[in-house]
Each structure stands twice: as structure tokens, then as C-alpha cells.
Amino acid sequence: MVEQGLEFHNVDHLEQVPGMNGLLLERFPAHLRENLGIPENKNGRFQIRRSHGCEIRFVTNAPYFDFCVTAVETNVTAMVYYGDMAYSQYTLEAGVCTRIHVTYPEMYRQVDTELISRGRFAPYIWRIQFGLGGSIYFHYLDTFGHDRRPPTAEEKPAILWAAYGSSITCGSVAALYSNSYIEQAALHLGYDVMNKGLSGSCLCEEKVADYLASLQVDVLSVELGVNMLLFFEEDEFRRRVQYLLRKVKESSVAKNIYVMDIFYNRAPVLLDHENIQYRHYEPFRKILKNLVQETADHRIISVDANAIAADATYLSVDLLHPSDQGHIRMGWNLAEWIRKHR
């Protein structure tokens, strides 16, 4: 969305929250918030307000600018990029209104900027990217009298990708959000990616499926199953996934829709074979593959998660979330897989 001469990437809308200063960067429509979850898990109602993967993007000839934001709930990392180049990393302390001053890179005055290679983005786009943890309230961005504008389509990647999934898709537990597997895959593919992950609460609700199917994107990916292992038996899992696939088949404009099953985790090596995660792990993966076949749409493609994250060496010690190295390897593997199957 575009507001105040700025592009708010991965942001559905800016919300004025009663009692709070600034505008909350919301990744999902407001009507979803009170309709997420099941009696045992309604965490999606607050996870939906986390601002990971949101960016503020603009072009200006100003020699410097200030931006002011507040992180709530927990500290959040803000990474500033100039085009694809890393400018600096900042820690936004929770509950503190933080003003950051950014100046035009001094080294750029000493080089021929026309010779700087372009990556995914035009090299003169400022991008402020927010990482994992809390929510972000935007207060202002000041270019001190200089013009600013949102980037044009030609200055950004041609392919827009939306990624729905669990905390793994959100980027947990990577130390730096840009190491997350979807960001790494987007980098290798030259895509622009919107993070629609919901940590611990990717439950495939019908209203979420309706929303995903409505997105104006070129690529849609859904990483399904790991958050549903604990809560649903096979029939309910099948029903939920079936609705999502039917909805995106009917309504999505995406040219490619990738359905990823459960990434390798602790479930198949648990000592307790009566544990619900152990019992559901392989059946859920099989259900996903079968439902993709039954949907019979050439755009909807099953991704074998074992081809993306093959074993425990990708993981952190909780044997669920990938490490930074794991995310980076997964991003490369997914990019290579997509290149072969798009």
C-alpha cells in the first residue's frame, strides 16, 4: 500500500489503535483478527499483528532523513537497505519511540553510481525492513523539505510472492530476518516476497484461505501442517486443506501455487510413538500430497519438504525451527526447486 508518499510493503493497512500513538503496520485485514483460531489456540489473534517482513520503501534526493517508529511487546530489529545494499542495522527497544537518522552513503560520493550493479531493487531505493518479534507503530519519516515518492513497478522485482505458513515461514529463530528461508529464496529468484506467516497459529482457517486467494500476487506458497499436528485429526486436517486448495483454485490469480508439507523436525524421532506429533507427521504429509493431486490444477504444485530441509542439521536445538544456516540453505534449495518446476 502507498501512504504519505511511501510504500508500505507487506502491509494490508495502517491502523490507528485507541490509546496508542502512531499507525500500526498490519499485515492482514482487520476483520480477520477476531475470527482466528480454535478454542485450544487463538494465538493467531495477536500473531496477526506482528510486523515481520514489513518494509517502508521510498525514493528521495534528500542527503539525509529521519524515521521514527515504536516497537511494542518485544525488541525488533530494523534493517535499512539502499537498494539491495545493507546500510545499517538497528535495535528498536520495546516501548520506546525511536528516531533514527540516516545519511546518504559517503562512499557513493566517491564512485560512479551508474556502474553499481542492480540487484532485485533499483540501487537508489531506501528500504526499512522490520524483523521478528513485536509490532511496529509508524510515527513519521522526514526528508527535511526534499521530495520523496514510492518506488515504481520498474524499480522493484517483477514477480510478487506471498508466503503463508508457520513460525518457520515467519523466520523463527533466525538471528536476522533477512536470513529467513523465504527472504533467501526471494533473493536467489529475484522475487519480492510478502510474509503472511502466523507463528504457532497457521491453522488454515477458511477466512484466511479466502484472504490468501484474494491476493494480487504472481506466486503463492503455503507451508502447511506443523501447527495442525497437535490440534486436528486427519479428517479435520483434510477438510481445512481441501477448502484452501479449492478456494485458491477458484479465485487466486497466482500463476504458481506451491504447497509445502511439513519440514523435517523432531516428530519422526520422538521416543513416544503415541505422541500425537509422531502419529500425525507422515499421514499429514501424505494427505497434503494427495489433495494437491486431487485438486488437479497445473498451477498448484506439491513441494516435498524433505527436498528443502533434508535432516536435523538444518535445525536449532529445539528440533523444530531452522538455524540461520538452516534457513539460508533452505532458501537456496527452495529457489533451485522452483527454478526446475515453474
C-alpha positions in Angstrom: 0.0 0.0 0.0 1.0 3.6 -0.6 0.5 6.3 2.0 2.3 9.7 2.7 4.5 9.3 -0.4 5.8 6.0 1.0 5.3 2.3 0.0 4.4 0.1 3.0 5.3 -3.3 1.7 3.7 -6.4 3.2 1.2 -4.1 4.9 -2.5 -4.5 4.3 -3.4 -1.3 6.1 -2.2 1.2 8.7 -4.4 1.1 11.8 -4.9 3.8 14.4 -5.1 1.8 17.7 -7.0 3.5 20.5 -4.6 4.7 23.2 -1.5 4.4 21.0 0.4 7.0 19.1 1.4 6.2 15.5 0.0 3.8 13.0 0.2 0.1 13.4 1.6 -1.8 10.4 -1.0 -4.6 9.8 -0.1 -7.5 7.5 -3.7 -8.8 7.4 -7.2 -7.2 7.1 -8.7 -6.1 10.4 -11.8 -8.4 10.1 -9.6 -11.5 10.4 -8.3 -10.7 13.8 -11.3 -11.7 15.9 -12.1 -14.8 13.8 -8.8 -16.7 14.0 -8.2 -19.8 15.9 -9.9 -22.7 17.8 -10.8 -22.9 21.5 -7.4 -24.5 22.2 -5.3 -22.0 20.3 -6.4 -18.4 19.4 -2.8 -17.1 19.2 -3.4 -16.0 15.7 -5.4 -13.1 17.0 -2.2 -11.5 18.3 0.3 -13.1 15.9 -1.6 -11.4 13.0 -0.4 -8.0 14.3 3.3 -8.9 14.3 5.2 -6.8 11.7 7.9 -9.2 10.5 8.8 -8.6 6.8 7.1 -5.3 6.6 9.1 -2.6 4.8 8.9 1.1 4.3 10.2 2.0 0.8 10.8 5.3 -0.9 13.0 7.3 -3.3 14.4 10.7 -2.3 17.2 13.0 -3.3 17.5 14.1 0.3 21.0 14.0 1.7 19.6 12.6 5.0 16.3 11.7 6.6 14.8 10.7 9.9 12.3 8.0 10.6 10.5 7.4 13.8 8.8 4.2 14.9 7.9 2.3 18.1 8.2 -1.4 18.6 5.8 -3.0 21.1 5.8 -6.3 23.0 9.5 -7.0 22.4 12.6 -5.6 20.8 12.5 -5.6 17.0 15.4 -5.3 14.6 15.2 -2.7 11.8 17.5 -3.2 8.8 18.0 -0.3 6.4 18.9 -1.1 2.8 19.9 1.2 0.0 18.6 -0.9 -3.0 19.9 -4.3 -2.1 22.9 -3.0 -0.2 22.9 -3.2 3.6 23.2 0.3 5.1 22.9 -0.4 8.9 21.1 -2.5 11.5 19.2 -1.0 14.5 17.6 -2.5 17.5 14.2 -0.9 18.3 13.7 -1.2 22.1 10.2 -2.3 23.0 8.0 0.6 24.2 10.5 3.3 23.2 9.7 5.8 20.5 12.8 5.6 18.4 14.1 8.2 15.9 16.8 7.1 13.6 18.9 9.5 11.4 20.1 8.1 8.1 22.5 9.9 5.8 23.4 9.3 2.1 26.3 6.9 2.0 29.6 8.9 1.9 31.3 6.3 -0.3 28.7 6.9 -3.0 30.1 10.4 -3.5 33.4 8.8 -4.4 32.2 6.4 -7.1 30.3 6.3 -10.3 26.9 5.2 -9.1 25.8 4.3 -12.6 28.3 1.4 -12.5 26.8 -0.1 -9.3 25.2 -3.3 -10.2 21.5 -3.6 -9.7 20.1 -6.5 -7.8 16.4 -7.0 -7.2 15.8 -3.3 -6.5 17.0 -0.1 -8.1 20.1 0.9 -6.2 18.6 4.2 -5.0 15.5 2.9 -3.2 15.6 3.2 0.5 14.1 0.2 2.3 13.5 -0.1 6.0 12.8 -3.7 6.9 11.4 -4.9 10.2 12.3 -8.3 11.7 10.8 -10.8 14.1 9.2 -10.3 17.4 6.8 -7.5 18.0 4.6 -5.0 16.3 5.7 -1.7 14.7 3.9 1.7 15.0 4.9 4.2 12.4 5.2 7.9 13.5 6.8 9.8 10.7 9.5 9.9 8.1 11.1 13.4 7.5 13.1 14.2 4.4 13.6 17.8 5.5 11.9 19.5 2.6 13.1 17.2 -0.1 10.7 15.3 -2.3 10.0 11.6 -1.8 8.0 9.1 -3.7 7.2 5.4 -3.6 9.2 3.2 -6.0 7.7 2.4 -9.4 7.0 -1.1 -10.6 10.1 -1.0 -12.8 12.3 -0.2 -9.8 11.2 -3.4 -8.0 11.2 -7.1 -8.7 8.7 -8.1 -11.4 7.4 -11.2 -9.5 5.4 -10.7 -6.3 5.2 -13.7 -3.9 3.0 -14.2 -0.8 4.1 -16.8 1.7 1.7 -18.3 4.3 2.9 -20.7 6.9 4.1 -21.3 10.5 6.8 -19.7 12.6 9.2 -21.3 10.2 7.9 -19.2 7.3 7.9 -16.2 9.7 11.7 -16.7 10.1 12.0 -18.2 13.6 14.6 -18.5 15.1 17.0 -16.7 12.7 19.1 -14.0 14.3 18.5 -11.8 11.3 15.1 -11.7 9.5 16.7 -11.4 6.0 18.2 -14.9 6.6 14.8 -16.5 6.7 14.2 -19.1 4.1 11.6 -17.1 2.1 13.8 -14.0 2.1 16.7 -16.1 0.9 14.7 -17.8 -1.8 13.3 -14.5 -3.0 16.9 -13.1 -3.2 18.1 -16.0 -5.3 15.0 -16.0 -7.5 14.8 -12.2 -7.9 11.3 -12.1 -6.4 9.6 -9.7 -4.0 8.1 -11.5 -1.1 5.3 -10.8 1.4 5.4 -12.7 4.7 2.0 -13.9 5.7 3.2 -16.4 8.3 1.5 -16.9 11.7 3.7 -18.3 14.3 2.2 -21.3 16.1 -1.2 -20.5 14.6 -1.1 -21.5 10.9 -4.4 -23.4 11.2 -5.8 -22.9 7.7 -9.0 -21.1 8.7 -11.5 -20.5 5.9 -11.3 -16.7 6.3 -7.5 -16.9 5.9 -7.9 -19.1 2.9 -10.3 -16.6 1.4 -7.9 -13.8 2.0 -4.9 -15.6 0.5 -7.0 -16.4 -2.6 -7.8 -12.7 -3.0 -4.2 -11.5 -3.0 -3.0 -9.9 -6.3 0.3 -11.9 -6.5 2.2 -13.8 -9.1 3.3 -16.6 -6.7 1.6 -18.0 -3.6 3.2 -20.6 -1.3 1.5 -22.3 1.7 3.6 -24.2 4.3 1.1 -26.4 6.0 0.8 -29.0 8.7 3.2 -28.4 11.5 0.9 -26.2 13.6 -2.0 -28.5 13.0 -0.3 -31.7 14.2 -1.3 -31.0 17.8 -4.9 -30.0 17.3 -6.6 -31.9 14.5 -7.2 -35.5 13.5 -6.8 -36.5 9.9 -10.3 -35.7 8.7 -10.3 -32.2 10.0 -6.9 -31.5 8.6 -8.0 -32.8 5.2 -11.2 -30.6 5.3 -9.2 -27.5 6.1 -6.6 -28.0 3.4 -9.2 -29.1 0.9 -11.1 -25.8 1.4 -7.9 -23.7 1.0 -6.9 -25.5 -2.2 -10.4 -25.3 -3.7 -10.5 -21.6 -2.9 -7.2 -20.7 -4.4 -8.0 -22.8 -7.5 -11.2 -20.9 -7.9 -10.1 -17.4 -7.1 -6.3 -16.9 -7.0 -4.7 -15.0 -9.9 -1.3 -16.5 -8.9 0.4 -18.3 -11.8 2.2 -20.7 -9.4 0.9 -22.0 -6.1 3.4 -24.1 -4.1 2.1 -26.4 -1.3 4.8 -27.3 1.1 4.3 -30.1 3.5 5.9 -30.4 7.0 9.6 -29.6 7.1 11.8 -32.2 8.9 11.5 -31.9 12.6 11.5 -33.8 15.9 8.3 -35.6 15.2 9.6 -38.8 13.5 12.4 -39.3 16.0 10.3 -39.0 19.2 10.7 -41.8 21.6 7.0 -41.8 22.4 5.3 -43.3 19.4 1.9 -42.5 20.9 2.7 -38.8 20.8 0.3 -37.0 18.5 3.1 -35.3 16.6 4.7 -38.7 15.9 1.3 -40.2 14.8 0.3 -37.4 12.5 3.6 -36.5 10.9 3.6 -38.9 8.0 -0.2 -39.2 7.5 -0.5 -35.4 7.3 2.3 -35.2 4.7 0.6 -37.9 2.6 -2.8 -36.1 2.9 -1.2 -32.9 1.5 0.3 -34.6 -1.5 -2.9 -36.5 -2.3 -5.0 -33.3 -2.0 -2.8 -31.5 -4.4 -3.2 -34.3 -6.9 -7.0 -34.4 -6.4 -7.2 -30.6 -6.9 -5.9 -31.1 -10.5 -4.7 -27.6 -11.3 -1.5 -27.3 -13.1 -0.7 -24.1 -11.1 -0.9 -26.0 -7.8 2.3 -27.9 -7.2 3.3 -30.1 -4.3 6.7 -29.4 -2.7 8.3 -32.2 -0.9 9.6 -30.5 2.2 12.4 -33.1 2.6 13.9 -31.7 -0.6 14.1 -28.3 1.1 15.2 -29.3 4.6 16.6 -32.8 4.5 17.6 -33.6 8.1 18.3 -32.3 11.6 21.4 -30.4 10.5 19.1 -27.6 9.3 17.6 -27.1 12.7 18.3 -25.4 16.0 18.3 -27.5 19.2 14.5 -27.3 19.6 14.5 -29.7 16.6 11.8 -27.7 15.0 13.0 -24.2 13.9 15.8 -23.9 11.4 19.0 -22.1 12.5 20.3 -19.2 10.4 22.4 -21.6 8.4 19.4 -23.9 8.0 17.2 -21.1 6.8 19.9 -20.0 4.3 20.3 -23.5 2.9 16.5 -23.9 2.7 16.2 -20.7 0.8 18.8 -21.9 -1.7 17.1 -25.3 -2.0 13.7 -23.8 -2.5 14.9 -21.4 -5.1 16.6 -24.2 -7.1 13.4 -26.4 -6.7 11.2 -23.5 -8.1 13.5 -22.9 -11.0 13.1 -26.5 -12.0 9.3 -26.6 -11.6 8.0 -23.2 -12.6 
